[in-house]
Amino acid sequence: MIITHHGGQCFKVTFGDLTLVFDPIAKGATLPAVRFGADIALVSRDHPDMNGIEEVTYGDKTPFSITGPGEYERQGVVVQGFLSHSKYGLSKGQTESVNTIYMVNLEDMTLVHLGALTDTELPLEAREGIDKIDVLFVPVGASGVLSATDAHKLAVSLEPKIIVPMHWNGMGEPKALEAFLKEVGNDGKKVDKLTLKKKDLTNHDGSILILTS
């Protein structure tokens, strides 16, 4: 499995001939739109910063799109979406919006992407449905998502093997990543991509990995 960061909350996961993407960035978003083909696209929040399904419909690939809570299975990949809430990018008059937390099981590993989460605790269904987490993608930028402090508290409580901060480059409050790392108490490790096999997880216990884009 190879994980790369494409800005904001967008991560591409490739394994074999399949490509999965979390929160692809659309045209007209805060960040530059992505442009690659995906087999499976997961959207946590219906906002251009996180819902660029058209941008990952590319070449010979038309993604199986997942845009909300529920249970899904596609090409051997099992996905479960849990209802939560976000205050990111609200329209006038809105007080909150739907956010979907995704748990993805593939290659005997569990990835959890929290989306543009505002809630400081996981909803009951997610707490009951999510067991051991290998890779946790957590928003740290405040401004409608978790603050650095709340992101750290939630991430630690979930006890993942690897923590990947997101929503800090091109969006979120200035120096959000620095604030998160201060909460953590270390500088983490910067990598341009994460190449991961199940056996590699024995070397991790809450490791902070910063995927540059």
Secondary structure, 3 states (H helix, E strand, C coil): CEEEECCCCCEEEEECCEEEEECCCCCCCCCCCCCCCCCEEECCCCCCCCCCHHHHCECCECCEEECCCEEEEECCEEEEEEEEEECCCCCCCCCCEEEEEEEEEECCEEEEECCCCCCCCCCHHHHHHCCCCCEEEEECCCCCCCCHHHHHHHHHHHCCCEEEEECCCCCCCCCHHHHHHHHHCCCCEEECCEECCHHHHHHCCCEEEEECC
